[in-house]
């Protein structure tokens, strides 16, 4: 099976120190996901949204907000934009701890996040499963 490699994944925030390897946004990206739902009826929309649940993604989002959501967790929201399409998607996830780099990050700082889709809420929002990996925070 091809899942053997996944057992060695350790979730910690030290991955931010890795040397720069080329990170590439996985497809479908948030805009494409939301656009694919654009012409569906509300009935079909329900099933179409469910198809994306569990999909593993690597996306670069721009930091928008950090909100304490109680129970020692934080809700992080970011935007994903493709200027050529004029589209804007909001990506939201919860973390149990905030890496120091994120505490000083300015709004719109690009953050590379790797995780799985928890829920797609047409027309604008995609939620990721809790505690995705924050691979890189690009300070300007």
C-alpha positions as CSV (number, residue, x, y, z in Angstrom):
1,X,0.0,0.0,0.0
2,X,1.0,3.6,-0.4
3,X,0.0,4.7,3.1
4,X,3.2,3.4,4.7
5,X,5.0,6.7,4.6
6,X,2.2,8.5,6.4
7,X,3.0,6.8,9.7
8,X,6.2,8.8,10.1
9,X,4.5,12.2,10.1
10,X,5.0,14.0,13.4
11,X,2.8,17.0,14.1
12,X,4.9,19.7,15.6
13,X,5.5,23.3,14.7
14,X,9.3,22.9,14.0
15,X,8.4,22.3,10.4
16,X,8.6,26.1,10.1
17,X,12.4,25.9,10.2
18,X,12.8,23.6,7.2
19,X,14.9,25.0,4.3
20,X,12.7,26.4,1.6
21,X,11.5,23.7,-0.7
22,X,9.2,24.7,-3.5
23,X,5.7,24.6,-2.1
24,X,3.0,24.3,-4.7
25,X,-0.7,24.9,-4.2
26,X,-2.6,21.6,-4.6
27,X,-5.6,21.5,-7.0
28,X,-8.5,21.9,-6.7
29,X,-7.7,25.2,-4.9
30,X,-10.3,27.0,-2.8
31,X,-11.5,29.2,-5.7
32,X,-11.9,26.2,-8.1
33,X,-13.8,24.3,-5.5
34,X,-16.2,27.1,-4.9
35,X,-16.6,27.9,-8.6
36,X,-17.4,24.3,-9.3
37,X,-20.4,24.7,-7.1
38,X,-21.6,27.9,-8.7
39,X,-24.3,26.6,-11.0
40,X,-25.7,23.8,-8.9
41,X,-29.2,23.7,-7.4
42,X,-29.3,23.8,-3.6
43,X,-30.2,20.1,-3.6
44,X,-27.1,19.1,-5.7
45,X,-25.0,21.6,-3.8
46,X,-25.4,19.5,-0.6
47,X,-23.9,16.4,-2.2
48,X,-21.3,18.2,-4.2
49,X,-19.9,19.9,-1.0
50,X,-19.7,16.5,0.8
51,X,-17.5,15.2,-2.0
52,X,-14.6,17.5,-1.0
53,X,-14.7,16.4,2.7
54,X,-11.5,14.6,3.7
55,X,-9.5,15.9,0.7
56,X,-5.9,16.6,1.6
57,X,-4.7,20.0,0.5
58,X,-1.7,22.3,0.6
59,X,-2.7,25.9,0.2
60,X,-1.2,29.3,0.7
61,X,-3.6,31.7,2.5
62,X,-3.3,35.2,3.6
63,X,-3.7,35.7,7.3
64,X,-7.0,37.4,8.1
65,X,-8.0,36.8,11.7
66,X,-7.0,35.0,14.9
67,X,-9.9,34.5,17.3
68,X,-9.8,32.8,20.7
69,X,-12.6,30.2,20.4
70,X,-12.6,28.9,23.9
71,X,-11.3,25.6,25.3
72,X,-7.8,26.8,24.7
73,X,-8.2,26.7,20.9
74,X,-7.8,29.4,18.4
75,X,-9.7,29.9,15.2
76,X,-7.5,31.1,12.3
77,X,-9.0,32.5,9.2
78,X,-7.2,33.4,6.0
79,X,-8.2,34.4,2.4
80,X,-7.3,32.7,-0.8
81,X,-7.3,34.9,-3.8
82,X,-6.8,34.5,-7.5
83,X,-6.8,38.0,-8.9
84,X,-7.3,36.8,-12.5
85,X,-10.6,35.2,-11.5
86,X,-11.6,38.0,-9.1
87,X,-12.4,35.3,-6.6
88,X,-11.9,35.3,-2.9
89,X,-12.3,32.3,-0.6
90,X,-12.1,32.2,3.1
91,X,-10.2,29.3,4.7
92,X,-10.8,28.6,8.4
93,X,-9.3,26.1,10.9
94,X,-8.7,25.7,14.6
95,X,-5.3,25.2,16.3
96,X,-4.6,24.2,19.8
97,X,-1.5,26.4,20.0
98,X,-0.2,29.4,18.0
99,X,3.4,29.3,16.8
100,X,5.3,32.4,17.9
101,X,5.8,33.4,14.2
102,X,2.0,33.7,13.9
103,X,1.7,36.0,16.9
104,X,3.7,38.7,15.3
105,X,2.5,38.1,11.7
106,X,0.7,41.1,10.1
107,X,-2.6,40.8,8.3
108,X,-2.3,39.3,4.8
109,X,1.0,37.5,5.7
110,X,1.1,34.4,3.5
111,X,0.8,31.1,5.4
112,X,1.3,27.7,3.8
113,X,-1.1,25.3,5.4
114,X,-1.5,21.5,4.9
115,X,-4.5,19.7,6.1
116,X,-7.8,18.0,5.1
117,X,-11.1,19.7,4.2
118,X,-13.7,19.4,6.9
119,X,-16.5,21.3,5.3
120,X,-17.2,23.4,2.3
121,X,-19.8,26.2,2.8
122,X,-20.8,27.7,-0.5
123,X,-20.3,30.4,-1.6
124,X,-17.2,31.6,0.3
125,X,-15.9,29.4,3.1
126,X,-13.9,26.2,3.4
127,X,-13.1,24.8,6.9
128,X,-10.1,22.5,7.4
129,X,-9.8,19.8,10.1
130,X,-8.3,21.0,13.4
131,X,-4.6,21.5,13.8
132,X,-3.4,21.4,10.2
133,X,0.3,21.7,9.6
134,X,1.6,25.3,9.2
135,X,4.5,24.8,6.9
136,X,5.7,28.3,6.3
137,X,4.9,31.8,7.4
138,X,6.3,34.2,4.9
139,X,7.3,37.4,6.7
140,X,7.4,40.5,4.5
